Amino acid sequence: MRHRSDDNQQTIIDAAEQAFCSVLKLSQVGGGCPDLLLGRKWKHGPQNILVEVKAEDGELTPDQVRFHREWRGQKAIIRSVDDLLALLKS
């Protein structure tokens, strides 16, 4: 099955790298796994967060809903660079 990335994904990757994040693309993993893994030094030290990139009107697939429900670690859904910047400030 071929994975289609949302049109805003590269813009968000570029913004994350400019904000000193390490970025690993995971969109080919499948099974509802989020699109990106971001690593950054947050307020409380280095942390990783899984990020699902969605278009402004995009919805999670059933596999993505299941993944987000079951994943115990940090995760986020972002739709814009503004969402990314808010996440990085938290």
Order of alpha helices (4+ residues) and beta strands (2+ residues): alpha-beta-beta-beta-alpha-beta-alpha
